[in-house]
Amino acid sequence: MSDPAYIIRNYRLEDFDKLVQLWVEVEKLRQACSCTSLQDLVEGLGLPNHFPEKNLFVAEIGGNIVGYLDVMPELNIRRVVLSCLLHPEHRRKGFAKRLIERAVHRARELKVKIAHVNIPQESAMDNRLFSEMGFRFVRHFLELRMDLSEDHLLKINQIASTCRRLRRGEEDKLVQIQNRSFANTWGYSPNIIEEIIYRTSLPNCSPEDIILACDADKPIGYCWTKINFGDKKAISRGKGRIYMLGVDPDHRGKGVGKQVLLASLSHLKSKGIRIVELTVDSENKTACFLYRSLGFEVHTSSLWYEKVLN
Ligand SMILES: CC(C)(COP(=O)(O)OP(=O)(O)OC[C@H]1O[C@@H](n2cnc3c(N)ncnc32)[C@H](O)[C@@H]1OP(=O)(O)O)[C@@H](O)C(=O)NCCC(=O)NCCS
């Protein structure tokens, strides 16, 4: 039974602070409720083609926001990606199902074929919830972690001569190499230049954190690193991220991926980063092999669920 005191409604711009408050409270309770960080959420709100007032739904009670469900449209591949956060003290009230129903309704309005959602593996309640709502498990993703201060990584100390940093004004080159590298990768939605310009202009991102492997001056591989400047806790822990890594299909299997990844780890280390994290599809054998061979280890994992919409 759903408690009617919980109101499900569209997000409004003035809700922003309450949304952040929800995050802060859930984090204090240290619950693994979402695969999206606060930073991902905030960045997503500003993305070109994402209209949060149409695509983000909140659950409210007594003037407080106690849950949200974001519907990120990726119309070029006819899917939406859902991400949600529910306050643990307001579970079992039935409003989560209403949020999901609202999100699925919105997905249908957008005329997409598929809704995907990524859930921490240990969050049994959410895995059950989405299964009950007609979603089925499709993919297992791994969160890998590596400590750059460990001895065996002392060899990572310089950017290889064939690698260089991206320059402002070269965003079109990044769009090309990224879309070529990830074409046919499960769940990848080709980027447009506006998205790349938006993402490379965010406070925690700079073109110089994106390392290119070049053949003459043509990018044939790249590694997009991120340093969490916006998050005081992350910087105190010295955390960075391998956000994207890709090699042009015509240049694979020749060591380019390994080289650009090593150059990127070296770059992160030079910025004072100690812990590096990344997400990889467990079915991506080449990438898993590469990361593990350099010392990355599984930290946590998450499950993707899918609902096919008629
Ligand atoms: C993953 C990717 C970046 C690897 O790039 P690459 O240039 O082909 O990789 P490398 O040639 O540097 O090979 C790296 C290691 O993987 C191994 N490897 C290469 N192809 C492999 C395969 N098909 N299966 C298993 N291992 C493989 C190599 O032997 C090498 O190890 P070694 O140095 O010990 O010999 C590339 O395949 C890619 O762009 N894939 C699509 C995008 C993607 O999935 N990115 C990762 C997202 S997390």
PDBQT file of the ligand as one rigid body, heavy atoms in Angstrom, charges set to zero:
ROOT
HETATM    1  C1  LIG A 401      39.865  -1.585 -23.935  1.00  0.00    +0.000 C 
HETATM    2  C2  LIG A 401      40.714  -0.896 -25.014  1.00  0.00    +0.000 C 
HETATM    3  C3  LIG A 401      40.919   0.547 -24.614  1.00  0.00    +0.000 C 
HETATM    4  C4  LIG A 401      42.069  -1.636 -25.089  1.00  0.00    +0.000 C 
HETATM    5  O1  LIG A 401      42.886  -0.939 -26.013  1.00  0.00    +0.000 OA
HETATM    6  P1  LIG A 401      44.047  -1.675 -26.852  1.00  0.00    +0.000 P 
HETATM    7  O2  LIG A 401      44.910  -0.633 -27.420  1.00  0.00    +0.000 OA
HETATM    8  O3  LIG A 401      43.448  -2.649 -27.790  1.00  0.00    +0.000 OA
HETATM    9  O4  LIG A 401      44.787  -2.480 -25.692  1.00  0.00    +0.000 OA
HETATM   10  P2  LIG A 401      46.325  -2.893 -25.662  1.00  0.00    +0.000 P 
HETATM   11  O5  LIG A 401      46.747  -3.266 -27.049  1.00  0.00    +0.000 OA
HETATM   12  O6  LIG A 401      47.087  -1.827 -24.971  1.00  0.00    +0.000 OA
HETATM   13  O7  LIG A 401      46.273  -4.200 -24.801  1.00  0.00    +0.000 OA
HETATM   14  C5  LIG A 401      46.249  -4.111 -23.408  1.00  0.00    +0.000 C 
HETATM   15  C6  LIG A 401      46.336  -5.497 -22.839  1.00  0.00    +0.000 C 
HETATM   16  O8  LIG A 401      45.144  -6.204 -23.118  1.00  0.00    +0.000 OA
HETATM   17  C7  LIG A 401      45.488  -7.445 -23.777  1.00  0.00    +0.000 C 
HETATM   18  N1  LIG A 401      44.471  -7.664 -24.784  1.00  0.00    +0.000 N 
HETATM   19  C8  LIG A 401      44.335  -7.014 -25.944  1.00  0.00    +0.000 A 
HETATM   20  N2  LIG A 401      43.280  -7.507 -26.635  1.00  0.00    +0.000 NA
HETATM   21  C9  LIG A 401      42.752  -8.502 -25.862  1.00  0.00    +0.000 A 
HETATM   22  C10 LIG A 401      41.671  -9.393 -25.997  1.00  0.00    +0.000 A 
HETATM   23  N3  LIG A 401      40.869  -9.381 -27.070  1.00  0.00    +0.000 N 
HETATM   24  N4  LIG A 401      41.399 -10.258 -24.964  1.00  0.00    +0.000 NA
HETATM   25  C11 LIG A 401      42.179 -10.287 -23.860  1.00  0.00    +0.000 A 
HETATM   26  N5  LIG A 401      43.235  -9.451 -23.690  1.00  0.00    +0.000 NA
HETATM   27  C12 LIG A 401      43.519  -8.591 -24.673  1.00  0.00    +0.000 A 
HETATM   28  C13 LIG A 401      46.821  -7.245 -24.408  1.00  0.00    +0.000 C 
HETATM   29  O9  LIG A 401      47.480  -8.487 -24.475  1.00  0.00    +0.000 OA
HETATM   30  C14 LIG A 401      47.498  -6.272 -23.481  1.00  0.00    +0.000 C 
HETATM   31  O10 LIG A 401      48.140  -6.929 -22.420  1.00  0.00    +0.000 OA
HETATM   32  P3  LIG A 401      49.747  -7.096 -22.419  1.00  0.00    +0.000 P 
HETATM   33  O11 LIG A 401      50.332  -5.750 -22.484  1.00  0.00    +0.000 OA
HETATM   34  O12 LIG A 401      50.018  -7.821 -21.151  1.00  0.00    +0.000 OA
HETATM   35  O13 LIG A 401      50.029  -7.914 -23.659  1.00  0.00    +0.000 OA
HETATM   36  C15 LIG A 401      40.039  -1.011 -26.415  1.00  0.00    +0.000 C 
HETATM   37  O14 LIG A 401      39.729  -2.359 -26.651  1.00  0.00    +0.000 OA
HETATM   38  C16 LIG A 401      38.771  -0.176 -26.578  1.00  0.00    +0.000 C 
HETATM   39  O15 LIG A 401      38.833   0.998 -26.922  1.00  0.00    +0.000 OA
HETATM   40  N6  LIG A 401      37.605  -0.791 -26.348  1.00  0.00    +0.000 N 
HETATM   41  C17 LIG A 401      36.308  -0.073 -26.534  1.00  0.00    +0.000 C 
HETATM   42  C18 LIG A 401      36.104   0.960 -25.472  1.00  0.00    +0.000 C 
HETATM   43  C19 LIG A 401      36.186   0.353 -24.092  1.00  0.00    +0.000 C 
HETATM   44  O16 LIG A 401      35.646  -0.713 -23.856  1.00  0.00    +0.000 OA
HETATM   45  N7  LIG A 401      36.864   1.038 -23.169  1.00  0.00    +0.000 N 
HETATM   46  C20 LIG A 401      37.025   0.623 -21.810  1.00  0.00    +0.000 C 
HETATM   47  C21 LIG A 401      35.837   1.053 -21.032  1.00  0.00    +0.000 C 
HETATM   48  S1  LIG A 401      36.055   0.731 -19.323  1.00  0.00    +0.000 SA
ENDROOT
TORSDOF 0
